């Protein structure tokens, strides 16, 4: 942990150090991960060691990425879609990166304008899609919300 460029070592003492992590029923030291953001409260020694009485894990902020669905459950054939009510994954090609998006049931919410009950079945190869996600270190995305963006109607005439 560092504050204004100073690295600190945080000592955790079990069972006296308490942990907080929003949405986790029994948070523990196992919820503290490399690259994660935490607040540590406790006594600071002269050699930059914090003896933590409390550690608050700060969840990452959801971010949104949009792109084209390149494959669904490993199949890249145009028109291949997910299955309603089933977990799976799809590859999303965004402007600067490619992500594998994990779809979990029932925690991933689906949205599509004009569709009353959108689901993973509406995520198809070639569709434009927007994902609100949490990214892991290996570009695997855990999707919170998937928005299928319908194509614009083509207007033709003279």
N, C-alpha and C positions, 0 to 999 in steps of 0.2 A: 504494500500500500504506500502511496506517496501523496504528499500535500505540498503544493507549490514547489515541486522538484525535489523535495527531500524524501528519500525512501524510508519507510518505517517497517520494522518487523513487528508483526502482531502475534503475541503469544496467547493461545487459547488454552484455558484450564477447564477440564471436564471434572465435575459437573457444574462448576460455579459460573462459567461463561454461558450467558443465555443467547439464543439466536432468534432472529425474526426474519421471515421471508413471506411477503404477501402471497396469499393463496396456498401456502404450504401448512398443513395441519400440525406437523411436528418437525419444525425446522431444526437442523443440526449442522455440525461442521461439514457434513457431506454436501451441503448446499453451497459451500464456498468453493468456487472453481477458478482456475487460472484464467485470467482475462476478464473476470467478472468485476462488478463494482460493489463495494461494501463500505459501510460506515462502521468504524470500530470505536467504542467508547471504553475508556479506562485510563489508568495511570500511565504517563509517559516518563520513561527514564532518561537520563542524560545521554545515553548511547542510542537514542531513537528506537527504543523498544516499547511497544504499547502492551501492557498486560490487560487484555480485554475482559471487561465485565459483561459487555453486550456487543454483539455483532449483528448489524442489520444488512441483509442482502438486498441490494437494489436491483429489481428486475430490469432487463433491457427494455428500451422503448420499442414498441412495434414500429416497423417501417413498412413502406409500401413499395412494391416493384411491379411494373407492367411489362408485358411482352407477349410473345406468341408461343402457344403450346406446341412443343416439338415432338413429344411422345407421351403416351399414357400407359402406365404399367408396363413399360419397356417396348411398346409397339409404336412405331413412327408412321404408320399408314394413315393418310389423310382421312378424317372422319372417324377414327377410332376414339371412343369416349370411355370415361370411367363408368362405374356401376353404382347406381343409387343405393345408399345404405351400406356400402362396403368401403373399407379403408383401401388405400393404394397410394400411388405417387404419380406425378407427372413432371416432365422436364419443361421448364419455362426459359425461353431464350429472350433475355432483356437486351437493352442497347449495349451494355458494357460487360455483361456476364451471363452465364448459364447457371440455373439453379435447379436442383432436384427438390420438388415440393412434396412433402409428406402430407397426406390427407388422412386425418383420423376421424373416426365416427364415434360419437356424435359431436365432438368438440369443434370441428371445422364447420363454419357457417358459409353457405353459398348464397349468392345474390345474382340476379339477372333481371334487368328491366323487362317487364311484361310477362315474366314467368312466375306463376303463383307459388310453386314449390320447387325452386331450383335445387339441384343436388350434384354430386360428382358425375352423374350421367350427362350433365350439361358442359362438362369440361372435355373438349374434343381437340384432337390434333388439328392445328391450323387456326384455332380460335384465339382471339386476343383476350387476354386475361390479366387481371390485376390481383395481387396477393398482398394481404397484410400479414407480415410474418415476423418470426424470430429466426435469425440466421445463426447457425452453428459455425464452428471454425472451418468445416470442410464444405461450405456452400450448400449444405442440406438445409432446407427451409421447413420449419414447422408452421403450417398455415393456420392462422386464426380465422381469416375471412378470405374467401375466393370470390371475386366478382368477374363474371363472364360478360364481356363487352360485345354486344351484338354488332354485326357489320352494318355500316351505313347503307341505306337503300340506294341503289344506283338509279340515277335519273337520266333518261335518254330522251332525245327529241331533236327537233330541227330548229 
